[in-house]
Amino acid sequence: MSGYGFSKGARAEIEEAIAYYNHQKAGLGKEFSAEVDVGIDQVLEHPHRWPVLIENNRRYRLKRFPYGLVYRIGRERIFFLAVMHLKRRPGCWRGRQAEFRT
């Protein structure tokens, strides 16, 4: 599967995390972004590999940062519902499922 998309919330979460990490240390936001890219590639390569959370939504956990990529597998693409911090507002993405189009 090669196509993917993001919910508006997931895009905002990526930007917020990049800004936060860059504030902590110059260049750390870029490292976070690179790890998100690795996660996206892994999900696209093996979409069924990671566990189901709720209602066919799955989560890939980043290796270095305490974030997970919550996604849903569609017929033609993967839809990322959230780039969530694993210890803050864990269910914040649930309302985003309405944005998902197969």
Secondary structure, DSSP 8 states (H G I E B T S, - for coil): --EEEE-HHHHHHHHHHHHHHHHHSTTHHHHHHHHHHHHHHHHHH-TTSS-EEETTEEEEE-SSSSEEEEEEE-SSEEEEEEEEETTS-TTTTGGGGGG---
